[in-house]
Amino acid sequence: MKLSEIASLSGKGSLFKVLAPTKSGVVLESLDEAKTKLVASASSRISLLHEISIYTTTKEGTVPLEEVLKKINKEYGNDLGVDANSDNSELKAFMKSVVPEFDEARVYVSDLKKLVKWYGQLQKYAPEIFETTEEEKKA
C-alpha cells in the first residue's frame, strides 16, 4: 500500500484505504480490523495523505507528510514517547525533534495529535509505507 491510497475523512478519527471511485464519490475501507466500508460523497472532505504537507519556516514553506512520517519512523520506530493525549508542550517538543523548522503559528496542536494518531495507525496497518525505496537510498 502507498500513501496515495490512504485518505483521511473529515469528522472521522481513523484513516481509510481508497478502494474505488464511484459516480458520486469514492468507496473507502477503514484501516483497522473492522474493515468497515463506506461511500464518501463528493461533498465530503477527503484528503489523500500524500497530498498533505506540514508548514515550516523554511524557504520552501512546507515539508511533505510522507517525509515527516519516514523521519519519525527512522528516529523513533515504534516508541514515539508521546501519544494523542500527551501534553501540548510534549507534542510540540516531539515535533521540533522531528522537524525543527515546523511553523508553530500555523501547525496546531490538534494537527500534531492527528499526526501521532495517524502514525500509529500506519505503523500497525500499513507498515510498508515506511520502507525505503531504491531511489530514496541513492539520494
Backbone torsions as a table, in degrees:
resi	resn	phi	psi	omega
1	MET	NA	144.7	179.0
2	LYS	-113.7	161.3	179.2
3	LEU	-61.9	-27.2	179.3
4	SER	-70.8	-12.4	179.2
5	GLU	-99.2	2.7	-177.2
6	ILE	-117.1	136.3	-175.6
7	ALA	-130.2	157.4	171.9
8	SER	-111.2	138.6	-179.7
9	LEU	-115.5	122.3	-178.8
10	SER	-54.8	131.9	179.4
11	GLY	91.8	-9.7	178.0
12	LYS	-112.2	138.5	-176.2
13	GLY	-79.5	-22.8	-174.7
14	SER	-102.5	177.1	177.9
15	LEU	-96.9	160.3	-177.1
16	PHE	-133.6	145.1	173.2
17	LYS	-89.3	132.5	178.5
18	VAL	-80.9	119.2	-178.2
19	LEU	-93.3	-51.2	-176.7
20	ALA	-164.1	147.8	174.0
21	PRO	-77.0	153.8	173.9
22	THR	-125.8	177.1	178.7
23	LYS	-63.6	-33.5	-174.6
24	SER	-112.2	8.4	-179.4
25	GLY	168.9	-132.7	-177.0
26	VAL	-149.3	144.6	176.9
27	VAL	-89.8	127.2	-179.2
28	LEU	-119.8	152.6	175.2
29	GLU	-129.4	130.1	-177.5
30	SER	-61.4	144.9	-176.9
31	LEU	-92.0	56.8	179.2
32	ASP	-148.1	-173.2	-178.3
33	GLU	-63.6	-32.7	-176.1
34	ALA	-65.8	-32.9	-178.9
35	LYS	52.6	41.3	179.8
36	THR	-66.6	130.8	178.5
37	LYS	-101.7	144.5	175.7
38	LEU	-151.2	158.0	176.3
39	VAL	-105.8	119.5	177.7
40	ALA	-94.4	123.7	-178.4
41	SER	-74.0	167.8	-179.7
42	ALA	-61.7	-23.6	-179.8
43	SER	-83.4	-9.5	177.6
44	SER	-71.6	147.6	177.6
45	ARG	-89.2	99.1	-179.5
46	ILE	-108.7	133.0	176.7
47	SER	-123.9	121.9	173.5
48	LEU	-77.0	134.1	-173.4
49	LEU	-62.2	-30.9	-179.2
50	HIS	-71.6	-10.9	178.6
51	GLU	-95.2	-5.1	-176.2
52	ILE	-90.8	140.1	177.0
53	SER	-130.4	161.2	177.0
54	ILE	-108.1	131.4	179.2
55	TYR	-65.5	138.9	176.2
56	THR	-130.9	171.3	177.6
57	THR	-97.0	12.1	-180.0
58	THR	-80.7	174.2	179.3
59	LYS	-61.7	-37.3	179.3
60	GLU	-66.3	-35.6	176.8
61	GLY	92.5	-21.9	178.7
62	THR	-148.7	163.2	172.3
63	VAL	-131.2	133.0	-178.0
64	PRO	-60.7	143.3	179.5
65	LEU	-57.1	-39.7	-179.3
66	GLU	-58.1	-42.1	178.5
67	GLU	-63.5	-42.3	179.2
68	VAL	-64.2	-45.2	-179.8
69	LEU	-61.1	-43.5	179.9
70	LYS	-66.7	-35.9	178.3
71	LYS	-67.7	-41.0	176.5
72	ILE	-60.7	-45.5	-179.2
73	ASN	-61.9	-42.5	-179.1
74	LYS	-65.5	-41.2	-175.7
75	GLU	-86.1	-31.2	-172.6
76	TYR	-119.9	-21.7	-178.5
77	GLY	59.7	-127.3	-178.0
78	ASN	-85.2	-15.9	-175.2
79	ASP	-113.6	96.1	-179.0
80	LEU	-76.2	-25.6	-175.8
81	GLY	82.5	-5.5	176.4
82	VAL	-137.3	162.2	171.8
83	ASP	-139.9	-178.7	-175.8
84	ALA	-63.4	-17.5	179.3
85	ASN	-100.0	6.1	-179.8
86	SER	-66.2	161.0	178.0
87	ASP	-61.1	146.2	-179.5
88	ASN	-53.5	-43.9	-178.3
89	SER	-66.1	-34.3	177.7
90	GLU	-67.0	-41.7	179.0
91	LEU	-64.3	-41.0	178.6
92	LYS	-66.3	-40.9	178.6
93	ALA	-63.5	-40.9	177.1
94	PHE	-59.9	-47.9	-178.4
95	MET	-63.5	-39.9	178.1
96	LYS	-60.9	-35.0	179.4
97	SER	-70.5	-27.3	-179.4
98	VAL	-89.4	-49.4	179.6
99	VAL	-128.6	86.7	-175.8
100	PRO	-55.4	-28.4	-176.9
101	GLU	-97.2	18.4	178.4
102	PHE	-64.6	145.5	-175.1
103	ASP	-85.2	102.0	-176.9
104	GLU	-63.7	-23.8	-179.6
105	ALA	-77.1	-27.7	-176.0
106	ARG	-110.5	-12.4	176.1
107	VAL	-103.8	110.1	-175.8
108	TYR	-83.0	159.8	177.3
109	VAL	-59.1	-36.0	177.9
110	SER	-61.3	-34.0	176.4
111	ASP	-66.6	-40.1	179.9
112	LEU	-66.8	-39.5	177.2
113	LYS	-62.1	-42.5	178.8
114	LYS	-63.1	-42.7	179.3
115	LEU	-59.3	-47.1	-179.5
116	VAL	-64.2	-42.2	179.5
117	LYS	-65.4	-46.0	178.4
118	TRP	-61.2	-42.7	-179.9
119	TYR	-56.9	-45.6	179.1
120	GLY	-61.1	-42.7	179.4
121	GLN	-66.0	-41.6	-179.7
122	LEU	-67.3	-39.4	177.7
123	GLN	-59.3	-41.2	-175.6
124	LYS	-79.1	-43.5	-170.8
125	TYR	-108.2	-12.8	179.6
126	ALA	-146.9	55.9	-175.8
127	PRO	-63.0	-20.1	179.9
128	GLU	-63.6	-17.9	177.9
129	ILE	-62.5	-29.1	-175.6
130	PHE	-88.3	-4.2	178.5
131	GLU	-70.5	139.6	-179.1
132	THR	-84.2	131.2	178.7
133	THR	-80.6	165.3	179.1
134	GLU	-60.8	-37.7	179.7
135	GLU	-64.7	-39.7	-179.9
136	GLU	-68.4	-34.4	178.6
137	LYS	-64.3	-35.6	-178.4
138	LYS	-75.5	-27.6	-175.3
139	ALA	-72.7	NA	NA
